[in-house]
Amino acid sequence: MKLKALLLIAALHFAALASCAGETAERPGASAPDGNSGDTGGGTTIDLTGYRLIFADEFDGRRMNWDLWAADDPNNIKNETSRGPEAVEVRDGELRLNVRRVDRSEKVKWIAGYVYLKEPLENNVYIECRFRSGQCSGVNNAFWLACKTPPNTTWCNKYEVDIVEARKDVRTGLGNGHLAYHDWKTYPYALDKNGNKCDIAAGISVKHSFEDYHIWGLWYGENEMIYYLDGQEMWRRKTSTSYPDQYYTGVGKAPVWNPLEEQRAYGKYGQEDWNYQAGYNGDLMHVILANIPWGSTWSPLVEEEADGSWMAVDYVRIYKPESLLDPTPETDLPHPATEVELDRTYSLAEEGCSYFSTEITRKAGEELTLTFVEADGSAVGKVIVDTEGSLWSWWSGIDGRYMTVEGERAVIDAAAGMGYEYSTLDEGWESLPDKWATLRELAGYAAGKEVGLFVWRHWERLNDPADDYAEMRHFLDSVVACGVRGVKVDFMNGEGLRQIRFTTALLRHAAQRRLLVNFHGCQKPSGESRTYPNELTREGVRGMELNRITAHYRSRMQAAGRPVDPRASRPGDENRNIPACHNAALPFTRCVTGPADYTPVAFSMPGDVRPAQQLACACLIGSPLMTLAENPFYLLREERLQPAVEFLRTLPVCWDETVVLPQSRIGRLALLARRSGETWYLAAAAAEEIRESVSLGFLGPGVWTMTKLGDDGSDGFSREVRRITGRDTLPLILAPGEGLVARFER
């Protein structure tokens, strides 16, 4: 049973913030949208009619979804507490942020939970979290927003929005919820009247029952924030009418101020805007859930009670008003330009879906082979029509021309010149002027070049199961009417029931419209393409996108004058390119389960992997839709890459036979021979020094012409062409990170 919240106006941020108030300013008189001009309590009840759920984590799985969330750095010690992933668990349908006494060192006495959403929060959303605080005093249970995206300098990314910080007040037995926002940019250089450092903030305290679960919510608007408890409005603040990016604090200017730092902090608004949170809308704010031992006189830390306690989080949900979402196809294209004929003859298994397993066998004296088999043991042939490659503008930005009509037309031209069947129009096309007319124009232009177009879409824009996914169906009808050949759907980031139902529905509806599908941000395959052959490929793999993410992270650090994080990999801010050992493992691990859209070939951001191995990955990591990462303009203009371009123009994407050669060692050397029709290919990726002799017996009888590409020791390719037979052997001498690709033709 929930206790109706009692409201108490509190000092701004505990006692310390009150001392920052020197002079005060009159609050701007703008009224709230619903006509309630009060700041606290007695306000509106949240009504989510007309809102769409755009994110939810119900914590119903067996483990934390670290694709969505990240933990704090365990070396970031605060209040003698380390807050790494070890204190985080998903159990019994809830997220538990544990508190444990550890006494590891003089600096680390506790561990506690701290997680944040990797994806920054957009504004004009309603966000809520249902949780119960840890059942003890002296532990702060927090649901808040802050910037987790570097750089965190003294003049940017220093805002905090406390949706609630809840602790038990031992004087009353109730919970004391701190609702506030802070501008911490002032902290390094603003002093209060006593000479102490201070931030600029505003906030209230809310009394609530401590033993119950509560829903804490926030309308995170562009010009207003409204705080809710169990659906009831508690407090709201608006930005200035003069400076719409500035949140009014009412605490006045700090008595002691460093003018130079102030100018850096407040930019174009200068020193006259000290009453407002400058640049608020420019920060990248992340949702954070955290607890930490933090005692006070009214909430003392009792170690025996705090040790073993936990903050129990039922869910986190984010909603956005339908009116503020991008216009849906239903609005933009109420009637498709052409009638969409649903193909009811397409092979679909509504029940009793047929899946396949993989059998890996090796007989004495024979080479290792991979055979796909049905449940009854019968061999499975190719189940997807042989497609070709796709060019892609997202990875490189195509020389600053990304998501311009001119740039995407040029990518289509390059695909046609390469003999590729597709070009992928990724995230951002929906922001093009008159997007549906532009999409129709681009698809028509591509068709004239005998190139098909894939278009990208975030899954949450389609994931409304109502009326058999009516919104999804209308979007698919709309893209078909524009002449699009396939859809790339992204960011499912999990394999819960919600995601599986969605992907199955998408494959079914897309198949009825003869649309091809490429899933990204998804789990590995488990035979879906046997039932729905229109699924050409899916990501479900740590692919070449990582090199782009790493390059951008390092550029940001360099621009900010900050050192690169010494850890090899930190989700969201990776500091490690794809290593050669990953390439040498994937053919025997992830690729065994089905096609992987690894987006291979990264010559301009290669990391430690040499050019020939970059090329080899296009052969080793199978995908009926091979989407090249590399900037097509760079690929075609660089003289050193032309031997690779010649291979990529004709490289098959589906294979009739694959032979794993015995020199292969998972994670150390991948060495595969693959046949398409009458042509054989040999591909190698080495993670360590290799000195081997490879039998070419897989070729069988006859004389063959071998065209072999290797690394030339710099950034280019060595090329060798000669006649060869299956009785010959091929020397294989590779340094770590090097590779080899050879083609054998009669």
C-alpha positions in Angstrom: 0.0 0.0 0.0 1.5 3.3 -1.1 1.5 6.3 1.2 0.3 9.5 -0.4 3.3 11.8 -0.8 3.7 14.7 1.6 5.6 17.6 0.1 8.2 19.6 1.8 10.1 22.5 0.2 13.7 21.9 1.1 17.0 23.7 0.9 18.4 23.6 -2.6 20.8 20.7 -2.4 20.9 19.6 1.2 22.5 22.3 3.4 25.4 23.2 1.2 23.5 24.7 -1.7 21.6 27.3 0.3 24.9 29.1 1.0 25.3 29.7 -2.7 22.3 32.1 -2.7 23.7 35.6 -2.6 21.1 37.7 -4.3 17.9 36.4 -5.8 16.0 37.1 -9.0 12.3 37.2 -9.8 11.0 34.0 -11.4 9.8 34.4 -14.9 6.0 34.3 -14.9 5.3 31.8 -17.7 2.5 29.5 -16.7 2.6 25.7 -17.1 1.0 24.2 -20.2 -2.0 22.9 -18.2 -2.5 26.3 -16.5 -1.0 25.3 -13.2 1.6 28.0 -12.4 2.7 26.6 -9.1 6.1 25.0 -8.6 5.2 22.2 -6.1 2.6 19.6 -5.4 -1.1 19.6 -6.2 -0.3 19.5 -9.9 -1.3 17.3 -12.8 -1.6 13.6 -13.0 0.5 12.1 -15.7 -1.7 10.9 -18.7 0.2 8.8 -21.2 -2.7 8.8 -23.7 -1.1 9.8 -27.1 2.4 8.7 -25.9 4.4 6.0 -27.5 6.7 3.7 -25.6 10.1 4.1 -27.3 12.2 2.2 -24.7 11.7 -0.3 -22.0 13.8 -2.6 -19.9 11.7 -4.8 -17.6 14.7 -6.7 -16.3 12.9 -10.0 -16.9 15.9 -11.9 -18.2 18.6 -13.9 -16.5 21.3 -11.4 -16.7 21.9 -7.7 -17.2 21.7 -6.5 -20.8 25.1 -5.0 -21.2 24.4 -4.1 -24.8 22.0 -1.5 -23.5 23.6 -0.6 -20.2 27.1 0.1 -18.9 28.6 0.0 -15.4 30.7 2.7 -13.8 34.4 2.3 -13.8 35.3 0.3 -10.6 38.3 2.5 -10.2 36.2 5.6 -9.9 36.0 5.6 -6.1 33.4 7.8 -4.3 32.6 7.7 -0.6 35.0 4.7 -0.2 32.8 2.9 -2.7 33.7 1.1 -5.9 30.7 0.9 -8.3 31.6 -1.6 -11.0 29.5 -4.4 -12.5 30.1 -6.9 -9.7 27.4 -5.3 -7.6 24.8 -5.5 -10.4 22.6 -8.4 -11.0 19.2 -9.3 -12.6 17.2 -11.6 -10.4 13.6 -12.5 -9.9 12.4 -10.1 -12.5 14.2 -7.0 -11.2 17.5 -5.3 -11.4 19.3 -5.3 -8.0 21.9 -2.7 -7.3 23.6 -4.3 -4.3 25.6 -2.8 -1.4 28.3 -4.9 0.1 31.0 -4.2 2.7 34.4 -5.4 1.4 37.3 -3.6 3.1 39.6 -4.0 0.2 41.9 -1.1 1.0 42.1 2.2 2.8 40.1 3.7 -0.1 37.6 0.9 -0.9 35.3 -0.2 2.0 32.2 -0.8 -0.1 31.0 -2.0 -3.5 27.6 -0.7 -4.8 25.6 -0.8 -8.0 25.8 1.9 -10.7 24.5 1.5 -14.3 23.7 3.9 -17.1 22.0 3.7 -20.5 24.6 3.9 -23.2 22.3 5.7 -25.6 21.9 9.4 -24.6 18.4 10.6 -23.8 16.6 12.8 -26.2 14.5 15.6 -24.8 10.7 15.9 -25.0 10.2 12.5 -23.4 8.6 11.2 -20.3 10.8 8.8 -18.4 9.8 6.7 -15.4 11.4 4.0 -13.1 9.6 1.8 -10.6 11.9 0.9 -7.8 12.1 0.3 -4.0 15.0 1.7 -2.1 17.3 -0.5 -0.1 15.8 -1.1 3.3 18.2 0.7 5.4 19.3 4.3 6.2 22.5 5.9 5.1 22.3 4.6 1.5 21.4 6.9 -1.4 19.1 5.3 -4.0 19.3 7.4 -7.1 17.4 7.7 -10.4 18.9 10.6 -12.3 20.4 12.1 -15.5 23.9 13.2 -16.1 26.4 13.3 -18.9 28.5 10.2 -19.5 29.9 11.3 -22.8 33.4 12.9 -22.7 34.8 15.4 -22.6 33.7 16.4 -19.1 35.5 19.8 -18.9 34.8 22.6 -16.6 32.7 24.3 -19.2 30.6 21.5 -20.7 28.8 18.3 -19.8 28.4 19.2 -16.1 24.6 19.0 -15.6 22.7 16.8 -13.4 19.0 16.2 -13.1 18.0 14.3 -10.0 14.7 12.6 -10.8 15.0 11.3 -7.2 17.7 10.6 -4.7 15.9 8.7 -1.9 17.2 7.9 1.6 15.5 6.8 4.8 14.9 9.5 7.3 15.3 7.8 10.7 13.5 10.7 12.4 10.2 9.9 10.7 10.7 6.4 9.3 9.7 7.8 5.9 11.7 8.2 2.7 13.2 11.6 1.9 13.3 12.1 -1.9 15.5 14.8 -3.2 14.2 16.2 -6.6 16.5 18.7 -8.2 18.7 19.9 -11.0 22.3 21.2 -10.8 24.8 23.1 -12.8 28.2 21.8 -11.6 30.2 23.9 -14.1 30.4 26.5 -11.4 31.9 24.2 -8.8 35.6 24.6 -9.7 35.5 28.4 -9.5 32.4 29.7 -7.8 32.6 30.2 -4.0 29.8 30.8 -1.6 29.9 33.5 1.1 31.9 31.3 3.4 34.5 30.7 0.7 33.4 27.1 0.0 33.0 25.7 -3.5 29.4 25.4 -4.7 27.2 24.6 -7.6 24.1 26.3 -8.8 20.9 24.3 -8.3 17.2 24.2 -7.4 15.3 21.4 -5.8 12.7 20.1 -3.3 12.3 17.2 -0.9 9.4 14.8 -1.0 8.4 12.5 1.9 7.2 9.1 0.8 6.7 5.6 2.3 10.1 3.9 2.3 9.2 0.3 2.3 7.1 0.4 -0.9 7.8 0.4 -4.6 7.2 3.8 -6.2 7.1 5.1 -9.7 9.3 8.2 -10.1 8.9 10.0 -13.4 10.1 13.1 -15.2 8.8 15.0 -18.2 12.2 16.0 -19.7 11.1 18.8 -21.9 13.0 21.2 -24.2 11.9 24.1 -22.0 10.4 22.5 -19.0 10.9 19.7 -16.5 8.0 18.2 -14.5 8.8 15.7 -11.7 6.2 13.0 -10.8 5.7 10.5 -8.0 3.3 7.6 -8.6 1.8 9.6 -11.5 1.2 12.8 -9.4 3.1 16.0 -10.3 5.5 17.0 -7.5 7.4 20.0 -9.0 8.1 21.7 -12.2 10.6 24.3 -13.6 10.7 26.2 -16.8 13.5 27.8 -18.8 13.8 31.6 -19.2 11.6 33.3 -21.7 14.6 35.4 -22.7 17.1 32.6 -22.9 15.2 29.3 -23.7 18.2 27.2 -23.1 18.6 28.4 -19.5 16.9 26.9 -16.5 16.1 29.4 -13.8 17.6 28.6 -10.4 16.6 31.6 -8.4 19.7 31.3 -6.1 21.5 34.3 -7.5 25.1 34.8 -8.5 27.8 33.3 -6.3 29.6 36.1 -4.4 33.1 35.1 -5.7 33.4 34.4 -9.4 36.2 33.9 -11.9 35.2 36.0 -15.0 37.3 34.0 -17.5 36.0 30.7 -16.3 32.5 32.1 -16.3 32.8 33.2 -19.9 34.0 29.7 -20.9 31.2 28.1 -19.0 28.4 30.3 -20.3 29.5 31.0 -23.8 27.5 33.5 -25.8 25.2 34.4 -22.9 28.1 35.9 -21.0 28.2 36.9 -17.4 24.7 38.3 -17.2 23.0 34.9 -17.2 24.2 33.5 -13.9 20.7 32.7 -12.9 20.2 30.1 -15.5 21.7 26.7 -16.4 23.6 27.6 -19.5 23.8 25.2 -22.4 21.5 22.7 -20.8 20.1 21.4 -24.1 23.6 20.9 -25.5 24.5 18.2 -23.0 24.2 14.5 -23.8 22.3 13.2 -20.8 22.2 9.6 -19.8 19.8 7.7 -17.6 21.6 6.5 -14.4 20.5 4.1 -11.7 22.8 4.0 -8.7 23.1 3.6 -5.0 26.0 4.4 -2.6 26.6 4.4 1.1 26.1 8.0 2.1 25.3 8.8 5.7 24.0 12.0 7.3 22.6 13.0 10.7 19.0 12.3 9.7 20.0 9.1 7.7 23.0 7.6 9.4 24.9 4.8 7.8 24.6 1.6 9.9 27.0 -0.8 8.4 25.3 -4.0 9.5 22.0 -2.9 7.9 23.5 -1.5 4.7 25.7 -4.6 4.0 23.6 -6.9 1.9 20.9 -4.4 1.0 19.9 -3.6 -2.5 17.9 -1.1 -4.6 15.3 -3.2 -6.4 14.4 -1.8 -9.9 11.3 -3.2 -11.5 11.5 -1.3 -14.8 12.7 1.7 -16.8 10.4 3.1 -19.5 10.6 6.0 -21.8 7.7 7.5 -23.7 7.4 10.2 -26.3 4.3 12.0 -27.5 3.1 10.8 -30.8 2.8 14.4 -32.0 6.6 14.9 -31.4 7.7 11.7 -33.2 8.8 11.9 -36.8 5.8 11.7 -39.0 4.9 8.1 -39.7 4.4 6.7 -43.2 0.7 6.7 -42.4 0.8 10.5 -42.2 3.3 11.0 -45.0 2.0 8.5 -47.4 -1.6 7.7 -46.6 -2.1 5.9 -49.8 0.8 4.1 -51.5 1.6 5.4 -54.9 1.1 2.0 -56.4 -1.0 -0.9 -55.2 1.0 -3.4 -53.1 0.2 -6.9 -54.1 0.9 -9.3 -51.2 2.5 -12.5 -52.4 0.6 -15.3 -50.5 2.6 -18.0 -52.3 5.8 -17.1 -50.5 7.2 -20.0 -48.5 6.1 -19.4 -44.9 5.7 -21.8 -42.1 3.3 -20.3 -39.6 3.6 -23.4 -37.3 6.2 -26.1 -36.9 9.0 -24.0 -38.2 11.9 -25.9 -39.7 15.3 -25.1 -38.3 18.7 -26.6 -39.0 21.7 -27.5 -36.9 25.3 -27.7 -37.7 27.5 -30.8 -37.5 31.3 -30.5 -37.4 33.1 -33.7 -38.1 36.6 -34.8 -38.8 37.7 -38.3 -39.8 41.2 -39.6 -39.4 43.4 -38.4 -42.2 40.7 -36.1 -43.6 40.2 -32.4 -43.4 37.7 -30.7 -41.1 34.3 -30.1 -42.8 31.2 -28.2 -41.8 27.9 -29.7 -42.9 24.5 -28.2 -42.3 21.9 -30.9 -41.6 18.2 -31.2 -40.9 16.9 -32.7 -37.7 16.6 -36.1 -39.5 20.2 -35.9 -40.6 19.6 -35.1 -44.2 21.9 -32.5 -45.8 20.7 -29.0 -46.4 21.5 -27.2 -49.6 21.6 -23.5 -50.3 18.4 -21.9 -49.1 18.9 -18.3 -50.1 19.3 -17.1 -53.7 22.7 -16.0 -54.5 22.9 -12.2 -54.0 25.9 -9.9 -54.2 27.3 -6.9 -52.4 26.1 -3.6 -51.0 27.9 -0.3 -50.7 27.4 1.7 -47.5 27.9 5.4 -46.6 27.4 5.3 -42.8 30.8 3.9 -41.8 33.0 6.4 -43.6 30.6 9.4 -44.0 31.7 9.4 -47.6 33.9 12.5 -47.5 31.4 14.7 -45.7 28.6 13.9 -48.2 26.7 11.4 -46.0 23.0 11.5 -46.3 22.9 14.1 -49.0 21.0 13.2 -52.2 24.1 13.9 -54.2 26.3 11.8 -52.0 23.9 8.8 -51.9 23.4 9.0 -55.7 27.2 8.8 -56.1 27.2 5.7 -53.8 24.6 4.1 -56.1 26.8 4.9 -59.1 29.7 3.3 -57.4 27.7 0.2 -56.6 26.6 -0.1 -60.2 30.2 0.3 -61.3 31.3 -2.5 -58.9 28.6 -4.7 -60.2 26.9 -4.8 -56.8 23.2 -5.3 -56.5 22.5 -3.0 -53.6 23.2 0.2 -51.8 22.2 0.8 -48.2 20.5 4.1 -47.1 21.2 4.1 -43.4 20.2 6.2 -40.4 19.3 9.8 -41.3 17.4 9.3 -44.5 14.2 10.2 -42.6 15.6 13.7 -42.0 16.0 14.4 -45.8 13.6 17.1 -47.2 10.3 15.5 -48.2 11.7 12.1 -47.3 9.2 9.9 -49.1 9.5 11.8 -52.4 13.3 11.8 -52.0 13.3 8.0 -51.2 11.2 7.4 -54.3 13.5 9.4 -56.4 16.6 7.6 -55.0 15.0 4.2 -55.4 14.1 5.0 -59.0 17.6 6.3 -59.7 19.0 3.1 -58.3 16.7 0.9 -60.3 17.8 2.7 -63.4 21.3 1.6 -62.5 20.1 -2.0 -61.8 20.8 -1.4 -58.1 18.4 -2.1 -55.3 18.0 0.1 -52.2 17.9 -1.0 -48.6 16.5 1.5 -46.1 17.2 1.7 -42.4 14.7 1.9 -39.6 14.9 1.8 -35.8 12.9 -1.2 -34.5 10.9 0.9 -31.9 9.4 2.9 -34.7 7.8 -0.4 -35.9 7.3 -2.3 -32.7 3.6 -1.8 -31.9 1.9 -5.2 -32.0 -1.6 -3.7 -32.3 -3.7 -4.9 -35.2 -1.0 -7.4 -36.3 1.7 -4.7 -36.3 -0.3 -2.2 -38.4 2.3 0.5 -38.2 5.0 -1.9 -39.4 2.8 -3.1 -42.2 2.1 0.4 -43.4 5.7 1.3 -43.3 6.6 -1.8 -45.4 3.8 -0.9 -47.8 5.2 2.6 -48.1 8.8 1.6 -48.9 7.5 -1.0 -51.4 5.5 1.8 -53.1 8.7 3.8 -53.3 10.5 1.0 -55.1 12.7 -0.1 -52.2 14.1 -3.7 -52.2 14.9 -4.3 -48.6 14.9 -3.0 -45.0 17.7 -2.8 -42.4 16.1 -2.8 -39.0 18.3 -2.0 -36.0 18.8 -1.7 -32.3 16.7 -4.6 -30.9 19.7 -5.1 -28.6 18.4 -8.3 -27.0 16.7 -11.6 -27.5 13.7 -11.4 -25.1 10.3 -12.5 -26.1 9.4 -9.0 -27.2 12.3 -8.9 -29.7 11.7 -12.4 -31.0 8.0 -11.7 -31.7 8.9 -8.5 -33.4 11.6 -10.0 -35.7 9.3 -12.9 -36.6 6.5 -10.5 -37.5 8.8 -8.4 -39.5 10.1 -11.3 -41.5 6.6 -12.6 -42.2 5.2 -9.2 -43.3 8.3 -8.4 -45.3 8.2 -11.8 -47.1 4.6 -11.2 -48.1 5.8 -8.0 -49.8 8.9 -9.6 -51.3 11.1 -7.4 -49.2 14.5 -8.5 -48.1 15.6 -8.0 -44.5 18.9 -7.3 -42.8 18.8 -7.2 -39.0 21.3 -5.2 -37.0 21.7 -4.7 -33.2 20.3 -8.2 -32.8 21.1 -11.7 -31.5 22.8 -14.4 -33.5 20.6 -16.4 -35.9 19.0 -19.7 -35.0 17.6 -20.9 -38.3 15.1 -18.1 -39.1 16.2 -17.9 -42.7 15.1 -21.5 -43.3 11.5 -20.4 -42.6 11.9 -16.9 -44.0 14.5 -16.9 -46.8 14.0 -13.2 -47.3 16.3 -12.7 -44.2 19.5 -12.3 -46.2 21.7 -11.7 -43.2 22.0 -10.2 -39.7 24.6 -8.6 -37.6 24.7 -10.4 -34.2 28.5 -10.1 -34.3 31.2 -7.6 -33.1 31.9 -6.3 -36.6 33.9 -3.6 -38.4 31.6 -0.8 -37.0 33.9 -1.0 -33.9 36.8 0.5 -35.8 34.7 3.5 -36.7 33.5 3.9 -33.1 37.1 3.6 -31.8 38.4 6.2 -34.3 35.7 8.7 -33.3 36.3 8.1 -29.6 40.0 8.8 -30.0 39.3 11.9 -32.1 37.1 13.2 -29.3 39.7 12.6 -26.7 42.4 14.3 -28.8 40.2 17.3 -29.5 39.5 17.6 -25.8 43.1 17.2 -24.8 42.2 14.1 -22.8 44.2 10.9 -22.6 42.7 7.8 -24.2 41.2 5.4 -21.6 43.9 2.7 -21.0 41.3 -0.1 -20.9 41.2 -2.0 -24.1 37.4 -1.9 -24.4 34.8 0.2 -22.7 31.3 -0.2 -24.2 30.2 3.0 -25.9 33.8 4.5 -25.9 35.8 1.6 -27.3 39.5 2.0 -27.4 40.3 -1.2 -29.3 39.9 -1.9 -33.0 38.9 -5.3 -34.2 42.0 -7.6 -33.5 43.3 -10.2 -35.9 42.5 -13.0 -33.3 38.8 -12.0 -33.6 38.9 -12.5 -37.4 40.7 -15.8 -36.9 38.0 -17.1 -34.6 34.7 -16.0 -36.2 34.6 -18.5 -39.0 34.5 -21.3 -36.4 32.3 -19.6 -33.8 29.7 -17.0 -34.8 29.6 -17.9 -38.5 28.7 -21.5 -37.7 25.2 -20.4 -36.7 24.5 -18.5 -39.9 25.2 -15.4 -42.0 27.0 -12.5 -40.3 26.8 -9.0 -41.5 30.3 -8.2 -40.3 30.5 -5.3 -42.8 34.1 -6.3 -43.8 36.9 -4.4 -45.6 38.2 -1.4 -43.6 41.3 -0.1 -45.4 41.1 3.4 -44.2 40.6 2.6 -40.5 42.2 -0.9 -40.3 43.6 -0.9 -36.8 46.4 -3.5 -36.6 44.9 -5.7 -39.3 46.8 -5.6 -42.6 45.1 -5.0 -46.0 45.1 -8.6 -47.2 43.4 -9.8 -44.0 40.8 -7.1 -44.4 40.1 -8.5 -47.8 40.2 -12.1 -46.6 37.4 -11.4 -44.1 35.0 -10.8 -47.0 35.6 -14.4 -47.9 35.9 -16.0 -44.5 32.9 -14.4 -42.8 29.9 -15.4 -44.9 26.9 -13.3 -45.7 24.6 -13.5 -48.7 24.5 -9.7 -48.5 28.1 -8.5 -48.2 28.0 -4.9 -47.1 31.4 -3.3 -47.5 32.3 -0.9 -44.7 34.9 1.1 -46.7 34.2 4.5 -48.3 33.4 3.5 -51.9 35.0 6.7 -53.2 38.2 6.0 -51.3 38.1 2.4 -52.4 37.9 3.3 -56.0 40.4 6.1 -56.1 43.3 4.6 -54.1 45.8 3.1 -56.5 47.1 0.7 -53.8 43.7 -0.8 -53.3 42.9 -1.6 -57.0 44.1 -5.3 -56.8 41.5 -5.7 -54.0 38.8 -3.9 -55.9 39.3 -6.4 -58.8 38.7 -9.3 -56.4 35.7 -7.6 -54.7 33.9 -7.1 -58.0 33.6 -10.8 -58.6 33.9 -12.3 -55.0 30.9 -14.7 -54.4 28.8 -14.3 -51.4 27.2 -17.8 -51.3 29.2 -21.0 -51.5 28.6 -24.5 -52.8 31.4 -26.0 -50.7 33.6 -25.0 -47.8 36.7 -26.9 -46.6 38.4 -26.0 -43.4 42.0 -26.7 -43.9 43.9 -28.6 -41.1 46.3 -25.8 -40.3 43.4 -23.7 -38.9 43.6 -23.0 -35.2 40.7 -21.1 -33.7 41.7 -17.5 -32.8 45.2 -18.0 -34.3 44.7 -18.9 -37.9 41.6 -19.2 -40.1 42.3 -21.0 -43.3 39.4 -21.9 -45.6 39.0 -23.1 -49.1 35.6 -22.2 -50.6 34.0 -23.1 -54.0 31.4 -21.3 -56.0 30.5 -23.1 -59.2 33.8 -24.0 -60.8 35.9 -21.4 -59.1 37.8 -22.0 -55.8 39.0 -19.4 -53.3 41.5 -19.7 -50.5 41.5 -17.2 -47.7 43.6 -16.8 -44.6 43.7 -14.6 -41.5 46.6 -14.9 -39.1 46.8 -13.6 -35.5 50.3 -15.0 -35.0 53.3 -15.7 -37.1 52.5 -18.5 -39.5 55.0 -20.7 -41.5 53.1 -23.5 -43.1 52.8 -25.5 -46.4 49.2 -25.8 -47.7 48.1 -28.7 -49.8 45.9 -27.7 -52.8 44.3 -31.1 -53.0 40.9 -29.6 -52.6 41.2 -28.4 -56.3 41.0 -31.9 -57.7 42.4 -32.8 -61.1 43.4 -30.4 -63.8 45.4 -27.2 -64.3 44.3 -24.0 -62.6 45.2 -20.3 -62.9 45.9 -18.9 -59.4 45.6 -15.2 -58.7 47.0 -14.6 -55.2 46.9 -11.3 -53.2 49.0 -10.9 -50.0 50.4 -8.0 -48.0 53.3 -6.2 -49.5 54.8 -5.1 -46.2 53.4 -1.5 -46.4 49.8 -0.6 -47.0 49.3 -2.3 -50.3 49.0 -5.8 -51.9 51.5 -8.2 -53.5 50.0 -9.9 -56.5 51.0 -13.2 -58.0 49.5 -15.1 -61.0 50.7 -18.5 -62.1 49.5 -22.0 -63.2 49.0 -24.6 -60.5 47.6 -28.1 -59.9 45.9 -29.9 -57.0 49.1 -31.8 -56.5 51.0 -28.7 -55.6 51.5 -27.1 -52.2 51.4 -23.4 -51.4 53.8 -21.7 -48.9 51.9 -19.8 -46.2 54.2 -17.3 -44.5 52.3 -14.6 -42.6 53.1 -12.1 -39.9 50.5 -11.4 -37.2 47.6 -9.4 -38.7 48.4 -10.4 -42.2 46.3 -12.4 -44.6 45.9 -14.0 -48.0 43.3 -14.4 -50.7 43.7 -16.6 -53.8 41.4 -17.4 -56.6 41.7 -20.6 -58.7 40.1 -20.7 -62.1 40.4 -23.4 -64.9 
